[in-house]
Amino acid sequence: MTTLSVPDMTCGHCKASVEAALAPLAAKVEVDLATRQVRAEGAPTAALVAALAEIGFPASELT
């Protein structure tokens, strides 16, 4: 499972947008608004980061 930091995700609408952008790519998506982290399974990290960048949410992988 890939964990991404999405620092610009600040509200419920942001969370919904992130989930909608990643749902077609990943088998499982978990968004934690409190920590501003996204966990996704079943998709390459680069594809996840690119999908979030397209909707205005820069993301980076947490190690």
Buried (B, 14 or more C-beta within 10 A) or exposed (E): EBBBBBEEBEEEEBBEBBBEBBEEBBEEBEBEBEEBBBBBEEBEBEBBBEBBEEEEBEBEEEE
